Amino acid sequence: MMAETNKTMPACGNPSAIGGTRTRFGCFFAAVFLAAAGAQQAPPPAAAAPGTQAPNNPAPAPANPNAPETTTREEPATFKTRVNLVMVPVVVRDKQGHAVGGLQQEDFQLFDKGKPQIITKFSVEKSGGKVAQTVETPAPKEGQASDAALPADTPDRFVAYLFDDIHLVPGDLIRVRESAARHMNTLGPTDRAAIYTTSGQTQLEFTDDRDKLHETLSRLMPRPIGMRGGSQCPDISYYMADLIVNKNDPTALSVATQETLLCSSMDSTMVSSAQQIARGAAQREISIGDQETRVSLLVIKDLIRRMSAMPGQRTIILASPGFITNYDVQQDKTDLLDRAIHANVIISAVDARGLYTDPEFDASRPSPMSAYTGRMKGNYDRDAARAQADVLAELAMGTGGSFFENNNDLAAGFQKVAAPPEYVYILGFSPQNLKLDGSFHALRSI
C-alpha cells in the first residue's frame, strides 16, 4: 500500500531517497526579490500655456536615501513526500494446521527478494473481530428516515465453491457435491456463495438463493479435456509420463515398455516396438495433462480477479483431487499466488479423494503386469498422489487458507476450510531503495 503526502513546494528541489522514503526537498532559504537600485524619476510637469493656470499636480516625493536596496519576505518551504508502506498478512500454523496466536513482532523476520527488511508496523487480527467505525451524522428531521444505517443482511463474506470437474472422477464428484450441499445450508444471511468449475461449463454467480445453489450443484459432472476411454495399454499416469518425456527417466520408460509387452501380448523380442508404443502413450498423456493443468490454474487466476473488488472476506474453496504442476507451469502458479495475496483472496482446498488408498491394493488396475512392474507402478502412483496433494497444500498455505486431506468426512472438511484463520498477523515495512519499476517482489517471513 502506498501513502502519499503532499505539501506546497517550489520547483527547486531534486528527488532523493532516504530510508526507503522518496522525498523531494524544497528550498529551505527565503525567497529573495531584488528591488530597483533607485526610485524611478517622474517626468517633469508640462509648462502652462500663457494666461492659464498650471495644473495642480503634486511634486514627486524625493527618494529616501536610507531605503534598503533589497527587500525580503518569508515563503513556506514546500515538500512532497512519497511513503511506501507495504502491509503483509501472515498466517502461522502448527503441524496440525491450526493457526497459532500469541506471537510478537520480534518472532518474525521479513525478507523482500531475499533481503531482510525492518518491520515498522505490527498488529494481530482475530477472526470475527471487526473494528467498529463511528461516523457522526446529523440527526434526521421528524418524519425523515435516516439513510446512514445499512441493512442487517448487507453481504460481508463471499465464498466461491470451485469444483475441479476436469480432474474429478464420478465417485469422488458425487461425494464432494453432497458434502458441499450440506455446507451451503449453514451459510448465514450476510454470506454470498457462487459455484464455478474448472471446465467453465457449469457456474452460478454470487447469490443468497439456496435453491439456485442446490440446482446448480445437481448439474455438476466430470468433464475431462481428453477422453481417455476405458482400459489403456499401457496405463500411464501424467506423473509417469512426465518422467518419461520431460525428465528422460530410463526406469520409468522400462516399466512402461514391460507393461506394453504384457498388456499387448507382444513377444519379448519386440522390445523396440513396445518402447515406441510406450513413448507415444506418454506423449499423449503429457499433452492432455499439460492442457488440463494450465486450464485449471487459469480458471483459479480469473476467479481471483473477479473477487478482488468485492468487500469483506473473500474465500475460494477448491474441491479437487489435485493435479501435477511440472516445471513448465511453475511461473503460472507463482503468478496465481501473487494475485491472490495482492487481492486478499484466501484459497482453501478439500482433497476430494478422501481417505488415502494405497495404489498397490487397487483391484481396478486394468492391465496384467509382473510383480516388478506392479510394484514400480505402485511407487509411481504413490508419488503422484503426494504431488497432487502438494499443489493443493501450496495454494492453501501460500494464501493463508487451510487444506483438508486424507479424511472421508468431506462435510467436516468444507466446514473447516471455510472458516477464516483465527489469527492473522499484519507486518508492515517500507522497502529500502525501492525502484518503482512495477516488478513483483517475492516476500518471505520466518
Summary of the structure (lengths in Angstrom):
residues: 446
radius of gyration: 35.7
end to end distance: 21.5
largest distance: 145.0
contacts: 1205
relative contact order: 0.16
helix: 32%
strand: 20%
